[in-house]
Amino acid sequence: MAAPHEEDNAFHQSIPNTITATKRRRLTKRFSNEEFYESVTTNTLKMVAGSFYIPKKNPLKPLGEDAHFISPRHQTLGVADGVGGWARRGIDAGEYARELMNNCVYALKFRQPKNKPVDPKNILNEAYLNTESEGSSTAFGGNTSGDSPINSGEEMKVAVEAGDVVVVGSDGLFDNVYSDEIEDVVGLSLKYMKEEEEEEEEEEDKNSNGMIRVLAWSLAKFALMRALDENVVSPFERAALRAGFEHTDGKYDDITVIVAYILPVENCM
């Protein structure tokens, strides 16, 4: 794949900390952990999404085992969490996860028919069939018309309206932070941001930009704090106990957080 043109840079920036997976899908740029994206859509609603990624410290795997993408143009996002068990065979599952997400971007850009709704499940399936790296990962794909996890083959649709916030993440988030805690962090952050925005009298779309960036960062940092807390009873600990295993404290892992803010199109033009 040739280097992206200038007008495509925002699209390709949707894979932070990505390395080359195949010659055909080579990307020529690396990006920081924190990214922000905007898009144009013909629907009455759109999602404005941003992300924050904290790989766990491992000099042998500085990029971690998570990967994700956000395609503003196609209103689609995805998260992959490499299966760490492959490390026992000397395989970095993060390479698999990164190539899988790379291939999702490739499928969206070059295989998605114009003027047709994106089916995240089809995109993930095509990406899976073209992924050559050894390993495996869990994966999730979603957009403003539906979402689907590839491994289970299940699909679900959730109604959203303007003002809703959608949080997507890897195990590093959900193994350490309970759903009600995520709601609390989102609620408090939105309240604080809106108060700041009213004082500064910023435009609504610019306000949304700041909110999603701070929200993704806040949730990722909160998850990291919980992962390192020796006194917390984490969701992972509870799940382990129910399964008959012993685990205490948080679960230190790669942490990926994507926050999507749902807005009416007229406020995003």
Summary of the structure (lengths in Angstrom):
residues: 269
radius of gyration: 18.3
end to end distance: 30.6
largest distance: 55.7
contacts: 892
relative contact order: 0.17
helix: 39%
strand: 20%
